[in-house]
Amino acid sequence: MKQQFCEQCGLPIPLTESGCKSCALEELDEYRIVREYLRLHPNSNAMQIANTTGISISRILRYIKNGSLTMVNDMPNRRNR
Ligand SMILES: [Zn+2]
């Protein structure tokens, strides 16, 4: 039997599991924090989120790329008159 290891923390993952549990929990936590931040500050970019939450930009970008989060980035405020 092959042993699989977590790509992020390097710990062995039980073959019955599809992924690392502790990393999944951590990511879920971070995802919630980022989502909450974006809810309160809809116009922030990844850099601002990273600075405020302490979560690395690459992770934030991944959450957004995955489609879990929608980021409004410097959207011009155009209003029809
Ligand atoms: Zn892990």
PDB file of the backbone (N, CA, C, O) and the ligand in Angstrom, with CONECT records:
HET     ZN  A 101       1
ATOM      1  N   MET A   1       0.831  -1.204   0.000  1.00  0.00           N
ATOM      2  CA  MET A   1       0.000   0.000   0.000  1.00  0.00           C
ATOM      3  C   MET A   1       0.864   1.253   0.000  1.00  0.00           C
ATOM      4  O   MET A   1       1.891   1.322   0.676  1.00  0.00           O
ATOM      5  N   LYS A   2       0.432   2.222  -0.760  1.00  0.00           N
ATOM      6  CA  LYS A   2       1.161   3.489  -0.805  1.00  0.00           C
ATOM      7  C   LYS A   2       0.720   4.382   0.338  1.00  0.00           C
ATOM      8  O   LYS A   2      -0.458   4.452   0.689  1.00  0.00           O
ATOM      9  N   GLN A   3       1.689   5.053   0.900  1.00  0.00           N
ATOM     10  CA  GLN A   3       1.363   6.049   1.920  1.00  0.00           C
ATOM     11  C   GLN A   3       1.267   7.413   1.242  1.00  0.00           C
ATOM     12  O   GLN A   3       2.132   7.780   0.447  1.00  0.00           O
ATOM     13  N   GLN A   4       0.239   8.142   1.552  1.00  0.00           N
ATOM     14  CA  GLN A   4       0.150   9.482   0.972  1.00  0.00           C
ATOM     15  C   GLN A   4       0.442  10.540   2.028  1.00  0.00           C
ATOM     16  O   GLN A   4       0.175  10.367   3.217  1.00  0.00           O
ATOM     17  N   PHE A   5       1.000  11.643   1.538  1.00  0.00           N
ATOM     18  CA  PHE A   5       1.386  12.717   2.453  1.00  0.00           C
ATOM     19  C   PHE A   5       0.701  14.015   2.054  1.00  0.00           C
ATOM     20  O   PHE A   5       0.413  14.262   0.883  1.00  0.00           O
ATOM     21  N   CYS A   6       0.454  14.823   3.053  1.00  0.00           N
ATOM     22  CA  CYS A   6      -0.164  16.118   2.798  1.00  0.00           C
ATOM     23  C   CYS A   6       0.812  17.030   2.055  1.00  0.00           C
ATOM     24  O   CYS A   6       1.984  17.133   2.418  1.00  0.00           O
ATOM     25  N   GLU A   7       0.311  17.685   1.016  1.00  0.00           N
ATOM     26  CA  GLU A   7       1.174  18.569   0.237  1.00  0.00           C
ATOM     27  C   GLU A   7       1.583  19.796   1.029  1.00  0.00           C
ATOM     28  O   GLU A   7       2.603  20.420   0.737  1.00  0.00           O
ATOM     29  N   GLN A   8       0.792  20.138   2.023  1.00  0.00           N
ATOM     30  CA  GLN A   8       1.052  21.385   2.729  1.00  0.00           C
ATOM     31  C   GLN A   8       1.864  21.213   3.999  1.00  0.00           C
ATOM     32  O   GLN A   8       2.821  21.953   4.225  1.00  0.00           O
ATOM     33  N   CYS A   9       1.499  20.251   4.827  1.00  0.00           N
ATOM     34  CA  CYS A   9       2.216  20.121   6.093  1.00  0.00           C
ATOM     35  C   CYS A   9       3.132  18.897   6.090  1.00  0.00           C
ATOM     36  O   CYS A   9       3.952  18.732   6.994  1.00  0.00           O
ATOM     37  N   GLY A  10       2.995  18.040   5.078  1.00  0.00           N
ATOM     38  CA  GLY A  10       3.913  16.912   4.949  1.00  0.00           C
ATOM     39  C   GLY A  10       3.580  15.739   5.858  1.00  0.00           C
ATOM     40  O   GLY A  10       4.297  14.738   5.870  1.00  0.00           O
ATOM     41  N   LEU A  11       2.515  15.853   6.605  1.00  0.00           N
ATOM     42  CA  LEU A  11       2.141  14.758   7.485  1.00  0.00           C
ATOM     43  C   LEU A  11       1.489  13.637   6.688  1.00  0.00           C
ATOM     44  O   LEU A  11       0.808  13.887   5.694  1.00  0.00           O
ATOM     45  N   PRO A  12       1.700  12.413   7.124  1.00  0.00           N
ATOM     46  CA  PRO A  12       1.044  11.294   6.441  1.00  0.00           C
ATOM     47  C   PRO A  12      -0.471  11.364   6.588  1.00  0.00           C
ATOM     48  O   PRO A  12      -0.988  11.687   7.657  1.00  0.00           O
ATOM     49  N   ILE A  13      -1.172  11.058   5.504  1.00  0.00           N
ATOM     50  CA  ILE A  13      -2.629  11.080   5.534  1.00  0.00           C
ATOM     51  C   ILE A  13      -3.122   9.642   5.507  1.00  0.00           C
ATOM     52  O   ILE A  13      -2.643   8.836   4.710  1.00  0.00           O
ATOM     53  N   PRO A  14      -4.069   9.317   6.365  1.00  0.00           N
ATOM     54  CA  PRO A  14      -4.636   7.962   6.322  1.00  0.00           C
ATOM     55  C   PRO A  14      -5.219   7.677   4.940  1.00  0.00           C
ATOM     56  O   PRO A  14      -5.837   8.551   4.332  1.00  0.00           O
ATOM     57  N   LEU A  15      -5.027   6.475   4.454  1.00  0.00           N
ATOM     58  CA  LEU A  15      -5.477   6.148   3.102  1.00  0.00           C
ATOM     59  C   LEU A  15      -6.988   6.220   2.972  1.00  0.00           C
ATOM     60  O   LEU A  15      -7.527   6.327   1.871  1.00  0.00           O
ATOM     61  N   THR A  16      -7.658   6.160   4.105  1.00  0.00           N
ATOM     62  CA  THR A  16      -9.116   6.242   4.064  1.00  0.00           C
ATOM     63  C   THR A  16      -9.587   7.673   3.891  1.00  0.00           C
ATOM     64  O   THR A  16     -10.748   7.916   3.561  1.00  0.00           O
ATOM     65  N   GLU A  17      -8.667   8.642   4.120  1.00  0.00           N
ATOM     66  CA  GLU A  17      -9.038  10.038   3.998  1.00  0.00           C
ATOM     67  C   GLU A  17      -8.632  10.557   2.623  1.00  0.00           C
ATOM     68  O   GLU A  17      -7.662  10.088   2.028  1.00  0.00           O
ATOM     69  N   SER A  18      -9.393  11.534   2.128  1.00  0.00           N
ATOM     70  CA  SER A  18      -9.053  12.095   0.832  1.00  0.00           C
ATOM     71  C   SER A  18      -8.067  13.249   0.975  1.00  0.00           C
ATOM     72  O   SER A  18      -7.422  13.642   0.004  1.00  0.00           O
ATOM     73  N   GLY A  19      -7.951  13.789   2.180  1.00  0.00           N
ATOM     74  CA  GLY A  19      -7.036  14.898   2.390  1.00  0.00           C
ATOM     75  C   GLY A  19      -6.655  15.029   3.844  1.00  0.00           C
ATOM     76  O   GLY A  19      -7.149  14.300   4.704  1.00  0.00           O
ATOM     77  N   CYS A  20      -5.773  15.966   4.105  1.00  0.00           N
ATOM     78  CA  CYS A  20      -5.297  16.190   5.463  1.00  0.00           C
ATOM     79  C   CYS A  20      -6.374  16.918   6.263  1.00  0.00           C
ATOM     80  O   CYS A  20      -6.853  17.979   5.862  1.00  0.00           O
ATOM     81  N   LYS A  21      -6.735  16.345   7.373  1.00  0.00           N
ATOM     82  CA  LYS A  21      -7.838  16.921   8.147  1.00  0.00           C
ATOM     83  C   LYS A  21      -7.458  18.246   8.793  1.00  0.00           C
ATOM     84  O   LYS A  21      -8.235  19.200   8.758  1.00  0.00           O
ATOM     85  N   SER A  22      -6.272  18.310   9.381  1.00  0.00           N
ATOM     86  CA  SER A  22      -5.891  19.527  10.085  1.00  0.00           C
ATOM     87  C   SER A  22      -5.730  20.689   9.111  1.00  0.00           C
ATOM     88  O   SER A  22      -6.079  21.825   9.431  1.00  0.00           O
ATOM     89  N   CYS A  23      -5.197  20.399   7.912  1.00  0.00           N
ATOM     90  CA  CYS A  23      -5.052  21.459   6.927  1.00  0.00           C
ATOM     91  C   CYS A  23      -6.422  21.888   6.402  1.00  0.00           C
ATOM     92  O   CYS A  23      -6.663  23.072   6.171  1.00  0.00           O
ATOM     93  N   ALA A  24      -7.293  20.940   6.222  1.00  0.00           N
ATOM     94  CA  ALA A  24      -8.631  21.260   5.736  1.00  0.00           C
ATOM     95  C   ALA A  24      -9.353  22.152   6.730  1.00  0.00           C
ATOM     96  O   ALA A  24     -10.036  23.101   6.346  1.00  0.00           O
ATOM     97  N   LEU A  25      -9.197  21.841   8.013  1.00  0.00           N
ATOM     98  CA  LEU A  25      -9.829  22.655   9.047  1.00  0.00           C
ATOM     99  C   LEU A  25      -9.241  24.048   9.065  1.00  0.00           C
ATOM    100  O   LEU A  25      -9.958  25.041   9.193  1.00  0.00           O
ATOM    101  N   GLU A  26      -7.927  24.110   8.935  1.00  0.00           N
ATOM    102  CA  GLU A  26      -7.245  25.391   8.934  1.00  0.00           C
ATOM    103  C   GLU A  26      -7.696  26.240   7.751  1.00  0.00           C
ATOM    104  O   GLU A  26      -7.936  27.440   7.885  1.00  0.00           O
ATOM    105  N   GLU A  27      -7.806  25.603   6.601  1.00  0.00           N
ATOM    106  CA  GLU A  27      -8.225  26.331   5.408  1.00  0.00           C
ATOM    107  C   GLU A  27      -9.660  26.808   5.519  1.00  0.00           C
ATOM    108  O   GLU A  27     -10.005  27.897   5.062  1.00  0.00           O
ATOM    109  N   LEU A  28     -10.486  25.984   6.127  1.00  0.00           N
ATOM    110  CA  LEU A  28     -11.882  26.374   6.301  1.00  0.00           C
ATOM    111  C   LEU A  28     -11.963  27.602   7.198  1.00  0.00           C
ATOM    112  O   LEU A  28     -12.740  28.524   6.952  1.00  0.00           O
ATOM    113  N   ASP A  29     -11.137  27.589   8.249  1.00  0.00           N
ATOM    114  CA  ASP A  29     -11.059  28.735   9.147  1.00  0.00           C
ATOM    115  C   ASP A  29     -10.649  29.988   8.394  1.00  0.00           C
ATOM    116  O   ASP A  29     -11.284  31.036   8.506  1.00  0.00           O
ATOM    117  N   GLU A  30      -9.579  29.863   7.626  1.00  0.00           N
ATOM    118  CA  GLU A  30      -9.063  31.009   6.877  1.00  0.00           C
ATOM    119  C   GLU A  30     -10.075  31.491   5.859  1.00  0.00           C
ATOM    120  O   GLU A  30     -10.282  32.690   5.672  1.00  0.00           O
ATOM    121  N   TYR A  31     -10.700  30.525   5.208  1.00  0.00           N
ATOM    122  CA  TYR A  31     -11.709  30.866   4.213  1.00  0.00           C
ATOM    123  C   TYR A  31     -12.831  31.690   4.843  1.00  0.00           C
ATOM    124  O   TYR A  31     -13.313  32.663   4.263  1.00  0.00           O
ATOM    125  N   ARG A  32     -13.232  31.276   6.040  1.00  0.00           N
ATOM    126  CA  ARG A  32     -14.302  32.005   6.735  1.00  0.00           C
ATOM    127  C   ARG A  32     -13.861  33.424   7.082  1.00  0.00           C
ATOM    128  O   ARG A  32     -14.624  34.380   6.939  1.00  0.00           O
ATOM    129  N   ILE A  33     -12.624  33.540   7.537  1.00  0.00           N
ATOM    130  CA  ILE A  33     -12.097  34.857   7.901  1.00  0.00           C
ATOM    131  C   ILE A  33     -12.060  35.764   6.681  1.00  0.00           C
ATOM    132  O   ILE A  33     -12.479  36.919   6.744  1.00  0.00           O
ATOM    133  N   VAL A  34     -11.553  35.231   5.563  1.00  0.00           N
ATOM    134  CA  VAL A  34     -11.448  36.023   4.332  1.00  0.00           C
ATOM    135  C   VAL A  34     -12.844  36.414   3.849  1.00  0.00           C
ATOM    136  O   VAL A  34     -13.071  37.545   3.420  1.00  0.00           O
ATOM    137  N   ARG A  35     -13.762  35.471   3.924  1.00  0.00           N
ATOM    138  CA  ARG A  35     -15.112  35.743   3.456  1.00  0.00           C
ATOM    139  C   ARG A  35     -15.762  36.838   4.300  1.00  0.00           C
ATOM    140  O   ARG A  35     -16.421  37.738   3.779  1.00  0.00           O
ATOM    141  N   GLU A  36     -15.562  36.740   5.609  1.00  0.00           N
ATOM    142  CA  GLU A  36     -16.131  37.733   6.512  1.00  0.00           C
ATOM    143  C   GLU A  36     -15.512  39.099   6.242  1.00  0.00           C
ATOM    144  O   GLU A  36     -16.201  40.119   6.256  1.00  0.00           O
ATOM    145  N   TYR A  37     -14.207  39.108   5.996  1.00  0.00           N
ATOM    146  CA  TYR A  37     -13.528  40.370   5.713  1.00  0.00           C
ATOM    147  C   TYR A  37     -14.089  40.999   4.442  1.00  0.00           C
ATOM    148  O   TYR A  37     -14.340  42.204   4.398  1.00  0.00           O
ATOM    149  N   LEU A  38     -14.283  40.192   3.423  1.00  0.00           N
ATOM    150  CA  LEU A  38     -14.801  40.706   2.161  1.00  0.00           C
ATOM    151  C   LEU A  38     -16.244  41.180   2.299  1.00  0.00           C
ATOM    152  O   LEU A  38     -16.692  42.076   1.584  1.00  0.00           O
ATOM    153  N   ARG A  39     -16.954  40.565   3.225  1.00  0.00           N
ATOM    154  CA  ARG A  39     -18.337  40.978   3.444  1.00  0.00           C
ATOM    155  C   ARG A  39     -18.367  42.381   4.057  1.00  0.00           C
ATOM    156  O   ARG A  39     -19.201  43.218   3.709  1.00  0.00           O
ATOM    157  N   LEU A  40     -17.427  42.608   4.985  1.00  0.00           N
ATOM    158  CA  LEU A  40     -17.383  43.897   5.658  1.00  0.00           C
ATOM    159  C   LEU A  40     -16.687  44.956   4.804  1.00  0.00           C
ATOM    160  O   LEU A  40     -17.012  46.142   4.866  1.00  0.00           O
ATOM    161  N   HIS A  41     -15.727  44.499   4.010  1.00  0.00           N
ATOM    162  CA  HIS A  41     -14.967  45.426   3.166  1.00  0.00           C
ATOM    163  C   HIS A  41     -14.980  44.917   1.731  1.00  0.00           C
ATOM    164  O   HIS A  41     -14.000  44.337   1.264  1.00  0.00           O
ATOM    165  N   PRO A  42     -16.082  45.132   1.041  1.00  0.00           N
ATOM    166  CA  PRO A  42     -16.270  44.511  -0.283  1.00  0.00           C
ATOM    167  C   PRO A  42     -15.263  44.969  -1.336  1.00  0.00           C
ATOM    168  O   PRO A  42     -15.063  44.276  -2.334  1.00  0.00           O
ATOM    169  N   ASN A  43     -14.637  46.103  -1.135  1.00  0.00           N
ATOM    170  CA  ASN A  43     -13.760  46.609  -2.181  1.00  0.00           C
ATOM    171  C   ASN A  43     -12.279  46.411  -1.892  1.00  0.00           C
ATOM    172  O   ASN A  43     -11.434  47.103  -2.461  1.00  0.00           O
ATOM    173  N   SER A  44     -11.966  45.477  -1.016  1.00  0.00           N
ATOM    174  CA  SER A  44     -10.563  45.301  -0.683  1.00  0.00           C
ATOM    175  C   SER A  44      -9.890  44.350  -1.653  1.00  0.00           C
ATOM    176  O   SER A  44     -10.544  43.506  -2.266  1.00  0.00           O
ATOM    177  N   ASN A  45      -8.591  44.489  -1.788  1.00  0.00           N
ATOM    178  CA  ASN A  45      -7.849  43.558  -2.640  1.00  0.00           C
ATOM    179  C   ASN A  45      -7.094  42.553  -1.769  1.00  0.00           C
ATOM    180  O   ASN A  45      -7.079  42.654  -0.542  1.00  0.00           O
ATOM    181  N   ALA A  46      -6.473  41.591  -2.433  1.00  0.00           N
ATOM    182  CA  ALA A  46      -5.835  40.494  -1.718  1.00  0.00           C
ATOM    183  C   ALA A  46      -4.756  40.999  -0.755  1.00  0.00           C
ATOM    184  O   ALA A  46      -4.576  40.448   0.331  1.00  0.00           O
ATOM    185  N   MET A  47      -4.048  42.046  -1.160  1.00  0.00           N
ATOM    186  CA  MET A  47      -2.980  42.595  -0.331  1.00  0.00           C
ATOM    187  C   MET A  47      -3.531  43.115   0.992  1.00  0.00           C
ATOM    188  O   MET A  47      -2.962  42.863   2.054  1.00  0.00           O
ATOM    189  N   GLN A  48      -4.635  43.838   0.916  1.00  0.00           N
ATOM    190  CA  GLN A  48      -5.245  44.388   2.126  1.00  0.00           C
ATOM    191  C   GLN A  48      -5.757  43.275   3.031  1.00  0.00           C
ATOM    192  O   GLN A  48      -5.609  43.331   4.252  1.00  0.00           O
ATOM    193  N   ILE A  49      -6.356  42.271   2.418  1.00  0.00           N
ATOM    194  CA  ILE A  49      -6.872  41.153   3.207  1.00  0.00           C
ATOM    195  C   ILE A  49      -5.729  40.454   3.930  1.00  0.00           C
ATOM    196  O   ILE A  49      -5.835  40.113   5.108  1.00  0.00           O
ATOM    197  N   ALA A  50      -4.639  40.248   3.206  1.00  0.00           N
ATOM    198  CA  ALA A  50      -3.483  39.565   3.777  1.00  0.00           C
ATOM    199  C   ALA A  50      -2.907  40.362   4.942  1.00  0.00           C
ATOM    200  O   ALA A  50      -2.587  39.799   5.989  1.00  0.00           O
ATOM    201  N   ASN A  51      -2.776  41.666   4.757  1.00  0.00           N
ATOM    202  CA  ASN A  51      -2.216  42.514   5.808  1.00  0.00           C
ATOM    203  C   ASN A  51      -3.084  42.501   7.050  1.00  0.00           C
ATOM    204  O   ASN A  51      -2.573  42.507   8.170  1.00  0.00           O
ATOM    205  N   THR A  52      -4.384  42.482   6.859  1.00  0.00           N
ATOM    206  CA  THR A  52      -5.289  42.573   7.992  1.00  0.00           C
ATOM    207  C   THR A  52      -5.471  41.225   8.685  1.00  0.00           C
ATOM    208  O   THR A  52      -5.494  41.146   9.913  1.00  0.00           O
ATOM    209  N   THR A  53      -5.599  40.173   7.890  1.00  0.00           N
ATOM    210  CA  THR A  53      -5.926  38.876   8.482  1.00  0.00           C
ATOM    211  C   THR A  53      -4.692  38.055   8.825  1.00  0.00           C
ATOM    212  O   THR A  53      -4.760  37.132   9.637  1.00  0.00           O
ATOM    213  N   GLY A  54      -3.556  38.392   8.202  1.00  0.00           N
ATOM    214  CA  GLY A  54      -2.347  37.619   8.456  1.00  0.00           C
ATOM    215  C   GLY A  54      -2.293  36.332   7.637  1.00  0.00           C
ATOM    216  O   GLY A  54      -1.393  35.512   7.817  1.00  0.00           O
ATOM    217  N   ILE A  55      -3.247  36.163   6.751  1.00  0.00           N
ATOM    218  CA  ILE A  55      -3.256  34.990   5.880  1.00  0.00           C
ATOM    219  C   ILE A  55      -2.444  35.317   4.636  1.00  0.00           C
ATOM    220  O   ILE A  55      -2.531  36.430   4.117  1.00  0.00           O
ATOM    221  N   SER A  56      -1.655  34.363   4.150  1.00  0.00           N
ATOM    222  CA  SER A  56      -0.775  34.657   3.031  1.00  0.00           C
ATOM    223  C   SER A  56      -1.571  34.944   1.762  1.00  0.00           C
ATOM    224  O   SER A  56      -2.638  34.378   1.528  1.00  0.00           O
ATOM    225  N   ILE A  57      -1.010  35.849   0.949  1.00  0.00           N
ATOM    226  CA  ILE A  57      -1.701  36.277  -0.259  1.00  0.00           C
ATOM    227  C   ILE A  57      -1.966  35.106  -1.198  1.00  0.00           C
ATOM    228  O   ILE A  57      -3.031  35.020  -1.808  1.00  0.00           O
ATOM    229  N   SER A  58      -1.002  34.214  -1.309  1.00  0.00           N
ATOM    230  CA  SER A  58      -1.172  33.094  -2.234  1.00  0.00           C
ATOM    231  C   SER A  58      -2.397  32.256  -1.860  1.00  0.00           C
ATOM    232  O   SER A  58      -3.124  31.777  -2.731  1.00  0.00           O
ATOM    233  N   ARG A  59      -2.611  32.088  -0.563  1.00  0.00           N
ATOM    234  CA  ARG A  59      -3.790  31.328  -0.123  1.00  0.00           C
ATOM    235  C   ARG A  59      -5.071  32.081  -0.427  1.00  0.00           C
ATOM    236  O   ARG A  59      -6.053  31.506  -0.897  1.00  0.00           O
ATOM    237  N   ILE A  60      -5.045  33.374  -0.151  1.00  0.00           N
ATOM    238  CA  ILE A  60      -6.232  34.184  -0.414  1.00  0.00           C
ATOM    239  C   ILE A  60      -6.584  34.121  -1.891  1.00  0.00           C
ATOM    240  O   ILE A  60      -7.744  33.952  -2.266  1.00  0.00           O
ATOM    241  N   LEU A  61      -5.560  34.259  -2.718  1.00  0.00           N
ATOM    242  CA  LEU A  61      -5.792  34.204  -4.158  1.00  0.00           C
ATOM    243  C   LEU A  61      -6.346  32.852  -4.574  1.00  0.00           C
ATOM    244  O   LEU A  61      -7.156  32.749  -5.495  1.00  0.00           O
ATOM    245  N   ARG A  62      -5.891  31.816  -3.874  1.00  0.00           N
ATOM    246  CA  ARG A  62      -6.384  30.478  -4.216  1.00  0.00           C
ATOM    247  C   ARG A  62      -7.859  30.340  -3.851  1.00  0.00           C
ATOM    248  O   ARG A  62      -8.644  29.764  -4.605  1.00  0.00           O
ATOM    249  N   TYR A  63      -8.229  30.878  -2.678  1.00  0.00           N
ATOM    250  CA  TYR A  63      -9.638  30.814  -2.290  1.00  0.00           C
ATOM    251  C   TYR A  63     -10.502  31.531  -3.316  1.00  0.00           C
ATOM    252  O   TYR A  63     -11.596  31.088  -3.665  1.00  0.00           O
ATOM    253  N   ILE A  64      -9.969  32.659  -3.789  1.00  0.00           N
ATOM    254  CA  ILE A  64     -10.728  33.438  -4.750  1.00  0.00           C
ATOM    255  C   ILE A  64     -10.767  32.733  -6.096  1.00  0.00           C
ATOM    256  O   ILE A  64     -11.801  32.703  -6.765  1.00  0.00           O
ATOM    257  N   LYS A  65      -9.631  32.165  -6.487  1.00  0.00           N
ATOM    258  CA  LYS A  65      -9.536  31.459  -7.770  1.00  0.00           C
ATOM    259  C   LYS A  65     -10.471  30.262  -7.810  1.00  0.00           C
ATOM    260  O   LYS A  65     -11.090  29.965  -8.831  1.00  0.00           O
ATOM    261  N   ASN A  66     -10.557  29.586  -6.677  1.00  0.00           N
ATOM    262  CA  ASN A  66     -11.426  28.418  -6.592  1.00  0.00           C
ATOM    263  C   ASN A  66     -12.887  28.775  -6.806  1.00  0.00           C
ATOM    264  O   ASN A  66     -13.735  27.908  -7.018  1.00  0.00           O
ATOM    265  N   GLY A  67     -13.156  30.060  -6.747  1.00  0.00           N
ATOM    266  CA  GLY A  67     -14.531  30.484  -6.926  1.00  0.00           C
ATOM    267  C   GLY A  67     -15.301  30.510  -5.630  1.00  0.00           C
ATOM    268  O   GLY A  67     -16.501  30.782  -5.613  1.00  0.00           O
ATOM    269  N   SER A  68     -14.602  30.222  -4.533  1.00  0.00           N
ATOM    270  CA  SER A  68     -15.302  30.239  -3.256  1.00  0.00           C
ATOM    271  C   SER A  68     -15.624  31.665  -2.855  1.00  0.00           C
ATOM    272  O   SER A  68     -16.600  31.921  -2.150  1.00  0.00           O
ATOM    273  N   LEU A  69     -14.788  32.596  -3.314  1.00  0.00           N
ATOM    274  CA  LEU A  69     -14.982  33.980  -2.935  1.00  0.00           C
ATOM    275  C   LEU A  69     -15.040  34.852  -4.179  1.00  0.00           C
ATOM    276  O   LEU A  69     -14.382  34.578  -5.182  1.00  0.00           O
ATOM    277  N   THR A  70     -15.819  35.879  -4.095  1.00  0.00           N
ATOM    278  CA  THR A  70     -15.860  36.833  -5.187  1.00  0.00           C
ATOM    279  C   THR A  70     -15.277  38.147  -4.696  1.00  0.00           C
ATOM    280  O   THR A  70     -15.716  38.706  -3.691  1.00  0.00           O
ATOM    281  N   MET A  71     -14.295  38.621  -5.412  1.00  0.00           N
ATOM    282  CA  MET A  71     -13.643  39.838  -4.989  1.00  0.00           C
ATOM    283  C   MET A  71     -13.992  40.968  -5.944  1.00  0.00           C
ATOM    284  O   MET A  71     -13.915  40.832  -7.165  1.00  0.00           O
ATOM    285  N   VAL A  72     -14.372  42.077  -5.351  1.00  0.00           N
ATOM    286  CA  VAL A  72     -14.621  43.260  -6.157  1.00  0.00           C
ATOM    287  C   VAL A  72     -13.334  44.061  -6.155  1.00  0.00           C
ATOM    288  O   VAL A  72     -12.922  44.586  -5.120  1.00  0.00           O
ATOM    289  N   ASN A  73     -12.715  44.152  -7.287  1.00  0.00           N
ATOM    290  CA  ASN A  73     -11.398  44.756  -7.354  1.00  0.00           C
ATOM    291  C   ASN A  73     -11.410  46.054  -8.161  1.00  0.00           C
ATOM    292  O   ASN A  73     -11.533  46.046  -9.386  1.00  0.00           O
ATOM    293  N   ASP A  74     -11.279  47.154  -7.446  1.00  0.00           N
ATOM    294  CA  ASP A  74     -11.192  48.465  -8.092  1.00  0.00           C
ATOM    295  C   ASP A  74     -12.251  48.652  -9.165  1.00  0.00           C
ATOM    296  O   ASP A  74     -11.974  49.129 -10.266  1.00  0.00           O
ATOM    297  N   MET A  75     -13.441  48.274  -8.822  1.00  0.00           N
ATOM    298  CA  MET A  75     -14.504  48.417  -9.809  1.00  0.00           C
ATOM    299  C   MET A  75     -14.959  49.878  -9.870  1.00  0.00           C
ATOM    300  O   MET A  75     -15.314  50.465  -8.848  1.00  0.00           O
ATOM    301  N   PRO A  76     -14.945  50.449 -11.050  1.00  0.00           N
ATOM    302  CA  PRO A  76     -15.361  51.849 -11.147  1.00  0.00           C
ATOM    303  C   PRO A  76     -16.839  52.005 -10.810  1.00  0.00           C
ATOM    304  O   PRO A  76     -17.683  51.222 -11.247  1.00  0.00           O
ATOM    305  N   ASN A  77     -17.120  53.007 -10.042  1.00  0.00           N
ATOM    306  CA  ASN A  77     -18.488  53.227  -9.608  1.00  0.00           C
ATOM    307  C   ASN A  77     -19.260  54.032 -10.636  1.00  0.00           C
ATOM    308  O   ASN A  77     -19.404  55.249 -10.517  1.00  0.00           O
ATOM    309  N   ARG A  78     -19.737  53.357 -11.611  1.00  0.00           N
ATOM    310  CA  ARG A  78     -20.453  54.074 -12.670  1.00  0.00           C
ATOM    311  C   ARG A  78     -21.951  54.031 -12.406  1.00  0.00           C
ATOM    312  O   ARG A  78     -22.530  52.978 -12.137  1.00  0.00           O
ATOM    313  N   ARG A  79     -22.530  55.156 -12.489  1.00  0.00           N
ATOM    314  CA  ARG A  79     -23.973  55.209 -12.294  1.00  0.00           C
ATOM    315  C   ARG A  79     -24.627  55.871 -13.486  1.00  0.00           C
ATOM    316  O   ARG A  79     -24.168  56.903 -13.977  1.00  0.00           O
ATOM    317  N   ASN A  80     -25.664  55.284 -13.926  1.00  0.00           N
ATOM    318  CA  ASN A  80     -26.428  55.902 -15.026  1.00  0.00           C
ATOM    319  C   ASN A  80     -27.302  57.023 -14.488  1.00  0.00           C
ATOM    320  O   ASN A  80     -28.010  56.870 -13.492  1.00  0.00           O
ATOM    321  N   ARG A  81     -27.234  58.112 -15.152  1.00  0.00           N
ATOM    322  CA  ARG A  81     -28.050  59.227 -14.687  1.00  0.00           C
ATOM    323  C   ARG A  81     -29.233  59.417 -15.603  1.00  0.00           C
ATOM    324  O   ARG A  81     -30.048  60.312 -15.381  1.00  0.00           O
TER     325      ARG A  81
HETATM  326 ZN    ZN A 101      -1.717  18.844   6.114  1.00  0.00          ZN2+
END
